[in-house]
Amino acid sequence: MHAARLALTSFLLFMPLGVSAQTAKPVADPPKAESAAQPETKKAKKPRSEAQKKNDERMRACGKEWRAAKAANKTNGQNWRQFSTECRRKKKSG
């Protein structure tokens, strides 16, 4: 029993070394001269559509209502997700 456990432990200890050495890929450093010469440029964001802007306004208004209702303990057992879904639906239709 002891010999079998010792053999298994030895096998498990030395197996990852051989496997990782065979499968490890060399990591190449990027050329430093080229990367230093080119400054990073950020991609310009696409402007928000009118529908997205209206949704943002509804979300901000619902957020204000949620904070007021939560402070007054008038959420009626709803969580934010339930409240916001109902609030945005009301604001979108009327």
Residue pairs with C-beta under 8 A, 6 or more apart in sequence:
48 56
55 88
58 87
58 88
58 91
58 92
59 84
59 88
61 87
61 91
62 83
62 84
62 87
62 88
62 91
63 84
65 83
65 87
66 75
66 80
66 83
66 84
66 87
69 75
69 83
75 83
78 86
